Amino acid sequence: MVYSYQVVKFQTVSFVQGIHWSQSVGDKGILYKSIKDPYSKLIVQSPNGSKKLYRVPKDRTVVVTIDIVHFLGESA
């Protein structure tokens, strides 16, 4: 499986299977860490209204700032 770094401008972010994420606050934004093996999922809705589902591998961190989400993952 190949994962690529994603920087996505978003309107809303939904963390699917919410129990598979840990959450903390860092100086760069809100940090979510994937804690499910082999991956957790998130849905990103862009400003134009389109939604996309992504898989994030275990032990990877998703950083959410004001309107940008940074993560290592792949489209589902």
Summary of the structure (lengths in Angstrom):
residues: 76
radius of gyration: 11.3
end to end distance: 11.8
largest distance: 31.8
contacts: 209
relative contact order: 0.33
helix: 4%
strand: 64%
